[in-house]
Amino acid sequence: MAFVIGFAVWLAIAIVAGLIAWKSYRGAGTTMALTLGFAIFGAFVGGMLGVAAYVFHDPLPLRFGGIVGAVLGAFFFPFLYHFIARKAV
């Protein structure tokens, strides 16, 4: 049950970060769905990387590293995409 709650927290973090990213910086031709998709992807990748240090002990998504990784990933991936999309136009 802790894994489901942890992944739900990561999803909530991703949605909030995606909406903040959508409002703060936009690339040409990007949509809200695309920004939210990149935020969700980034939150799960960052969360998994944050939990990776605890793999042999107790890999719970609600650990501090998992939450911090989810937040950083959820902001980094949309920013990276929007930065590349601005340069492409």
N, C-alpha and C positions, 0 to 999 in steps of 0.2 A: 504494500500500500504506500510505503514511503517513496517508492520510485514513481508511482503515478502522480502523487502530490508534487514531487520535485519537478517532474516534466511539465505539470500544469503551471507551476511557478515560472519555469523557464518560458513557457508559451505566453504567459501574462507579461513577463518582462519584455519579450520580443514584440508583442503588440504595442505596448506603451512606447518602447524605443522606436519602433517603426513609425508610429504616428508623430513622435517628436522629430524624427529624421525627415518625414514628409513635410512638416511645417517649416523646418529650419533651413533645409537646403534641398534644391531640386535640380535634377539634370533635365536636359531637353528630351522630350518624348517619354518621360517616365510616368508611370501611373502609381496610384496608391497601392494597388494589389501587388505590383512588382516590388515596391519598397517594403511592404509587409512580408512578402516572400523572402526577400534577402535578409530581413531582420530575424525572421523565424529560423532560417538556415544558420545565420550567424550565432544566434543564441544557443542552438543545439550543438554546433561545432565548438563554440567557446566553452559551453558548459561541460562537454565531454572532455575537452582539454584540461579544464579546471579540476575535474574529478580524477583525471588520469593518475595523479600522484598518490591517490588512495586506493588503487586497484587491488592491492594485496591485503589491505586492512578492512576497510568498510566503504565501498564506493557508493555513497548516497548522493543523489543530486542536490540535496539541501545543504550540503557542506559549504563553507565559506568560499572555497576555491571554485566550486561549481556555479555559485551565484555570481561571483565576480566575473568569471569567464563568460557566463551568459550575457551579462550586461555589456562587457567589452565587445563581445562578438556581435551582439545585436546592434550596436552603434557602428562598428567598424565595417561590416559588409555592405550596408546601404551607403555609407559614406564613400567607400571605395568605388562602388558602382556609379554613384552620382558624379564622383570626381572624374571617372573615365568617360562617362556620357557627356559631360560638359566639354571635355577636351576633344571629343570626337566630332562635335558640331562646329 
